[in-house]
Amino acid sequence: MAYDFYMDSMLLPVAPSKLNINIDNKNKTLVLINDGEVNILKKPGLTDISFTALLPQVKYPFAVYKGKFEKADAFLDKLEQLKVSQKPFQFIVSRTFPSGKLLFDTNIKVSLESYKILEDVKNGFDVNVEVKLKQYRDYGTKTVNVT
């Protein structure tokens, strides 16, 4: 099965081996005087997404690039731009069968909450980056015209 991870327009060259998607509740539990405990159901909270990605410094045959090979610093620069821009972006994970048929995808508007650069001698010159994203929902003041 093939996975493609896109952050905005940036395709990660090596798909992370693990993706964590946490969908929280905003339910409220109350204790009533005579009826015991009840659960007040609310809409779900914002989704949290986390993963660790390999950013190669050399061209590997298993890495996928849009166009030409780029070293880790190009991806780190894009992460920094996503962080400081304070703007939401699309996070897309496309999952396909080896035949190329689409299995399913994740397509969600997110903000880059944090990223951590991990360098380890075991990885040689390559860099790992730990990424945390949070779902972004558009919001704003609604106006009503009364006639």
C-alpha angles and dihedrals in degrees: 000000000000124000126194118193118200125185105188101315094331115109111206107232094221118035111231115252092227133036122189118201114180118190110190131200126230093200119144125221117209132184112223122205098242106007101056122225125352133184118226106207117223135176115281120271125238118301119246119211127190137172142148117237131196115229107196123214091198131046112264125191091232094053120096123212133185098232116330133007115277127192124235094266091066089058093043089052090052091049090051090049091051090049099048096039090071089212130124120244139186120271112197130181113186117196119195137174117243086259089063095250112140113250097184139301142219115225116173137152108240146167123228102245097179144333130199124202112220120195120183130173088229088066094055109211094341123107130218120207125199109212129196120190132181127203114255121212120193113241139172145143115294119217126207125202112213115199 
